[in-house]
Amino acid sequence: MGSDSLSSLAGIIYLIIGLIVASGHAYFTNLKQVMPVLSAILAVLAWPLVLLGLDLHFK
C-alpha cells in the first residue's frame, strides 16, 4: 500500500467520521435552504470542532 492510497484512505475515514458526527448533532435536518446545507458541509469538514462543542449552525 503506497503513501497515496494511505492518504486517500485517511481522507475517506475522516469524511465518514465527519458524516457520523454531523448526523449525531442534527446538521442534516432541514436541508431545504442554503444556510443549513453550508452548516452541514462545514460540520462534516470541521467535525473535531463540533465534538469540542462549537456550534456551526448558520441561521
Summary of the structure (lengths in Angstrom):
residues: 59
radius of gyration: 13.0
end to end distance: 43.7
largest distance: 43.7
contacts: 134
relative contact order: 0.16
helix: 66%
strand: 0%
